[in-house]
Amino acid sequence: MTTLLSDLPDDVLLLILDKLDTRDAVRCSLLSRRWSRVPGMLANIELDVDSFAPDPDDDPDDGFTSTLSESARSNHAMVRAVQSILAAHESRHAIRRLGLSFFSRDKSVGIVRAVDDAMARGRRIHDLWFTVSSEKPELLCAGRDVARQGARLASYRDKYPRVFAGLTRLHVECVKLGAARVSAVSEMI
């Protein structure tokens, strides 16, 4: 008797996918319509923007010229992946660990919004952490850069207080916050 992967119950599929890193589990979701909802049921979801960097072995001349930097394209792919995984899946499965590392960019608000939407739908997240990095090395972050990133982080906090109240860890780089903003962020986490 031959058993196809698609014939396995969801619990068994989840056990298999939990052994993969999140990005590979998401890739597996492309195998069939049935599998498309499985990554949203994973208990441990960890995504890092660096894992979305273009493969240097890929042919860079694909006939498409982008004005976005590689890091911006990686971050955009990261935003789409988080939104896809946490989208309106009717999952009742709690997320044990949700760790997201991304660049501080205006479009990154999509990541925070996707987490907030999942929480609003009743999805429990036990260990939620963000690592928010600058695209520039820390030594090259100018005063204007750190102030802009601080304002962006504060706007995320103001717009999505439920997410910041649920954070168990927050690591930020190249950010400058005023004293009032620092205490407001630290009170929430």
N, C-alpha and C positions, 0 to 999 in steps of 0.2 A: 504494500500500500504506500503510495507516494503522497506526502503532505506538502502542499504549496505554502510558501510563506504567507500568502494572502488568506489562507484558510486558518491561520493561527488566531486564537483569541487575543483581544487587545492587551490583556495582562501579560501574555507571553511576548507580544511585540514590544511592549514597554520595557520588559526585562532585557530584551536584546538591544533596544535602542539606548537604554541607560548605560550600556557598556561603551557606547561611542561618545565622542565629544559632540556637543550640541550641533555644531555646523554639519558634521557628517550625518547626524540624525535627521536634520532638516533636509539634506540632500536625499536621504532615503524616502522622505515623504513624497518625492516626485515620482516614485515607482508606480503608484496607483492612487486612484481617488480615495480608496479606503484608508491608505496610509497618510493621506494629506492632513488628517486631523490628529494623528498620533503625536507629533512633536509638541503640540499644545498641551498634551497630557503628561509630559515628562516631569519628574519630581525635581530634577537638578538641571538648571539651565544656566550655562555660563557662556557668554559670548564676549569676545575681545575684538576690537576694531582691527587689530593687527592681523587677525586671521582672515580678514577680507582683502588684504593687500593683493594686488595683481601678482600672479605667478611670473617671475622673471623669465621662465622658460616658454611662456606663451608668446605667440607672435604679436609684437606690439602694433604691427601695421594691419589693423583690421578694417581699414577703410573709413574709420570713424575717428575724427579728431575732436577730443574733448577739451574744453577750456578749464575743466576742473583738475586740480592737482590729484595725484594718486591718493593722498590721505583723504581728500574730500570725497573721492569716489568710494574709498573703503568705508568711510563714515556713512555715506548714503546707503551702501549695501547693508551695513550694520543696522541702520534705522529700519530698512525694509524687512530685514530678517526678524527683528524684535517685534515689529508690528504684525508680521505674519504668524509668528509663534503664539503671541498673546492675543491675536484677533478674536473676534466673537466666537471662540470655541465654547461650546457648552460644557466645558470640563468642570467637574466637581472635584477634580484632583487638586489637592493642595500642592503648592510648590515649596519644596523643602529649602532649596537654595536658588536664588536668582541673582547672579552676578553679571554685571554689565560694565564693560570698559569701553569708553567712547571719547571722541574728541569734543571739546567745547566749541560747538558751531550752532548757528541759529537753527538749522534743520534737526539738531539733536533733540529738540523739544518733542519730536515724534516718539522718541524712546520713552521719555518720562510720561507722555500722554498715553502710550500703550500700556505702561505699567499701571497708571491711574485707572484706565478703563477696565483692566482686568480686576483690579481691587474693587472698583465700583460694582462689578458684576458678582462680587462675593468670593473671588478667588483669594484664598489665604496664601500668604507668602511669609514663611517663617524666618528666613535669613535673606534680607535684601541688601545688596551693596552695589554702589557705583564707584567707578574710578573714572574721573573726568580729567582728561589730559589736554594739554596744549599741543597743537601741531608743531610748535616751535620748541627747540630745546630750552630748558629753563633759563639758561644764561642769556638767551636771545630775546626773552620776553621783556618788552619795553613797558613803561608805566601805563601807556594807553591800552596795551594788550591786556595786562592784568586787571585793569579797571573795567574794561569791556567784558572780560570773562567773569569777573565778580558780579557785574550787573546782570549778566545772563543767568548765572547760578541763582541770584536772588529772585529773578523773575520766574524761574522754574519753581522755586520754593513758594513764591506767592501764588502762583497759578495752580500748583498741584500740592497743597499742604498734606494731603493724605499719603502721598508717596514719601515725602520727607519725614513724616511722622513714623512711617514704617521702615525707614532705613536703619539697618543695624551697623553699617559701616559706610563711610564716605571719604574718599581720597580725592583731593583736587590738587592740580598743579597750576602754577602761574596765575593765581587768583588773588585779588586784593579786595577785601570787604571792609567797609566802615565798621566801627565798634558795634553800632546798633544792629547791623546786618549779621555780624559774627554771632552775637548773642541770640538773635532770632533763629539762625540756622542751627546753632548748637542746642537750643531748647527743643528743637523738633527731632533731633536724633539722639 
